[in-house]
Every structure is written in C-alpha cells, then in structure tokens.
Amino acid sequence: MSISRVQAGADTFHGALRDRTSRIRDWTEETLADKARLRRVLMIGGILAVAVVALATYLTGGRFAGTDDAYVRAAKLMVTPDVSGLVKTVDVVEGQHVRKGQVLFTLDPRPFQIAVANANAALAQAALDVKSQEAAYRGLTAQVAAQQAQVNLAAINYKRDTALARQNAIAPATVDQARIALQTAQATLAALQQNAQTQLDRLLGDPNLSPARAPSYLQAQAALDEAQRQLDHTVVRASFDGDVTEVDSLQPGTLVISALSSFSTTSAVGLVSTSNVWVDANMKETDLTHVRVDDPVDVTIDTYPGHTWHGRVDAVSRASDSAFSALPSENASANWVKVVQRIPVRVRLVLSPNDPPLRAGMSAVVTIDTGHRRWYRLLMGD
C-alpha cells in the first residue's frame, strides 16, 4: 500500500513536469513565430541581463586598487670624498657591480702622507715638551729649596743684628740692611714658589705626568688622527652593494674640491643599489579608502610585461605630492577647480634571484589587494 502511494506521487510529479515543459515549448514556439513579441522579450530580457551582470560586478568588486602612475625606485648615492685632492685612479667602469667597501677611485695620497708625517713630528715634540716641563719643575723646586735656605739665613742675621742693636753694639743702619736682605729673600722665594706652582699646574698637578695625559699631547694626537683620517679617505669606497654610474665624468687628474663635490658630477661616482629596491605608486586619494600597510601587492613592469613581482604596502605617505610644493594649489577664489590629489604609496618588493633586473625609474603598474568587497560592506556595514 505504501509503495503504491509513492508510485502515484512520482507519476503525478512527472506528469506536472511534462505539462510545464510542454507549455514552455509552446510559448517559445509562439514567441519565435511572433516577431514583435520576440523583440519585446529580447529588449526586456537584455536590459534585465545587463542590469543583473552590472549589479553582480558592482557587488563583487571594490577589492583591488591600483594605478599605472608608479615607478621603480632604488637607494642611490653620488659617492664623493670629504677631502680635496687630485684624482689618481678610477678603479671601476660604467655599469660595474660592486660590493660594499670596494674601491671606486683614489686621490693622490702624497699631500696627506706629508700631513701625517708633520702630525707625527708634532706629537713627538709634544711628548718632549712634557718631559721638558717636568725637568723645569724639578729645577724650580730646587731653586725654591735654595732660596728657602737664603731666607732662613737672612732671618737669623736679622734676629742677631736686632739683639746687638739693643745693646748698642752695632749701628742702626746695619739692622736696616739685615731687614731689607730678609724681605728681599722672602720676595724672591715667593716668586720662585709661584713659578713652581704655575709649572705644576701645566703638569695637571702631577710632577710625573704621563705625556699621554698632557693637553698639548692630546691636541697633537687629535691632529694626527685627523691627518690619518684624511689620508684614509683618499681611498673612496662603495657604501653599499650596487651598480656604478656616471663613471666617465670622473677622470684621473681631476681636482676634487670637497666643499663642492656634492654639486658636481665630475667630482663623484654614482652608485645605485641592487638590493634596496622599491616601487613608489602615486595613488588617487579616492582609491586609498581601504588600503592599509602590509596589504599584498602585484607589480608589473612595462619593460617585462610577462613577469609579475609580489610585494606589500610598506607605507602610505602622510601628505600628497602637492603638499611639499613651494606654491601649493590653495585657491580661495570662486574659479577654484577641485582636483583629485595623488598620495605616494611605497611598495616593498619581494625579490628573487630569477627576477629580471630592475632599474630605478622604470614604469610600473601596481595592483593592491585590499581584501574588501562591496557586498560584504553592504551587509556588515564595514
């Protein structure tokens, strides 16, 4: 009995399906036969299809933000010496890859070697001067001791003459001479003691002062260190790994003036890093709503259209490019036109040994995956 009811239900369902299919087929045949009816169906159906596709595209979109106003950047430096001199050798060629610390070019070291020799001589002289001051102090202390004996003798004579004068044994003039002799000896002793103290002060209060502690020696040592530093800096080395450029502008015999070297390419060798490379993307401010630091980024370079680099958003600038302009566009008049600003976004690239070489200034296309979708924001309010 139960099996019969199931069979009956299945027959009913199949019958209804066949009936609906038959009606749809009949409607389709009638529509195809009636051209006016077919045009109305196609017009309405086409509009509905376009609306549905547009709505679906909008709701599922909004995830990616990007721009083609992007360029490859790299750490770069015009390597210049901080001393002046004639270029002796240029040890690299245009486009050569160098390691950190590798010699780029050298200056003529002879003037600096002479300066080091003079500084060494001045240092030795400073040590001799300290020894001389110690000897002078010892001499002054000996003179002070001798003069002290003279003062003691003059005091005894004056005391003796004063006693004899009370007994009218000697003339008053003799007492006066003894008193003057004592005062003269005391004044000479005071002067010698002052000279000895001054000499001791020069020795920092230590009669056996080590020359390495003396101010004159320290000054001479500093002059020697500076002369040696300048000599060391006649060999100009790479500050980081990279490729050298602008080599041909620097030739042996060129006079390099340290104060002007930063303003002239003929006094320096360019160095562009091959490892510290990033992309600067100038994004429209309206595209940055959901861009966050560390968002994943895909980068393509115009030079290598079939290759994609991956990276992360490293930083979003706190100011637009125009904010640093000397004449920012801040027009308060009635003819002001609002312009969408560009905000610099730095992209940190993940480089691999198999990647093609990147060069500073190359044009790039940046696509940032913000992870946001419009349908999710509409439902969740985020």
Phi, psi and omega in degrees: 000317179294321181293326180293320179294320179296317180296321180293320178296318179297319180296321179297315181298313181296325178294316178296321180295318179294323180294317180293320179297321180295319180294320179296320180294320178295319180295321179296316180295320178294319180295317178295329179284329181264104185295319180297317178296321179297319179297318179297318180296316181294320180297310182293317180295322179296317179297317180296321180295315178298319180296318180295316179296317180297317179296318179295320178296318180295314184292326180270356181269193179083009183274325187251142174231140183200177179197154173258003175271067184219149185217149177285135177235156178210153175296127181221156187204138169269104186283116183232151175279156176260015175232157181261145179172180178270136177292127180263311180220150170243115193261006180228166176237164182303130177082001182289140175274131182234156176262160177301130180092353180287144183289129176262310176201166182230153173258160178298118187275350188302313178300326181283327175294322176296319179296323177294319178298317178297320180294322176298318179296319179295325178293317178296321179295323178296321177295318178296322179297322178296315178298321179295320178294323177295318178295321179296323179293318178297321177297319180292322178295324177294319178295323178297318179296317180295318181292328176298322176296321178295321178295319179297317180295317180296324179293320179296315181298319181294321179293320181293315182294326178295320179293319179293326181292329178293331180267008182056033180272337179226165181284151177302329181298327179294321177296318179298318179296322179293321179294318179295321179296321178293316180296321178296317179296320179294320178295318178297320178297317179298319179295317179295320179296321178295318178297320180294321179293321178298317179294324178292323176298322177297335178266016179060030178077005181242109181294344178245043184297134174288136181303330183292346180260351184287140180302318181296324179291318179297322177295317178294324178294320178296320177296322177294317179299319179294318178297321178291322178299316179296322177296317179297326183277001171288345173259110184266125186242161179289137180278338179201170178293139178174188177252141182268147178222174178055031183287323185294341180285346180248118184235153175304137182097349178292133177275118180260123176256116188301323182290340183247358187294330181287345184255005183223130178286346179279002180241016185205164173241130179284144179224123181243126183292145175256355181245324179271079185237140178212178178238131174258117179251128178266093186273146172294142182297332180285347180264000186260010186305316185243015177280129180231156176299137179082007172295143178291147185224139170251133183233130171242143181254136182303328181291330182236076187295338182266007184239140180240131173261148177248150180195195181222152173292118183269323181196148173243121186300146177279355182215150176283168178298323183289341180293337179264004181288147178293332178232079181296150182278086179236076184267120181263005181277173185287343182266019180289138179241125180287133180236133177296126183275158177253130180248124179292132176237125180266130181249124178271118184273149172258106185264146176231158182299336182273356180288145173298156181291135177260141181236139182301134179099351179296144178282145184220161173239126186246133175233119183256128176270103182279343181077007181254144176231149185293320181296326178291320179292324179294322181281319188260349180074022181252000000 
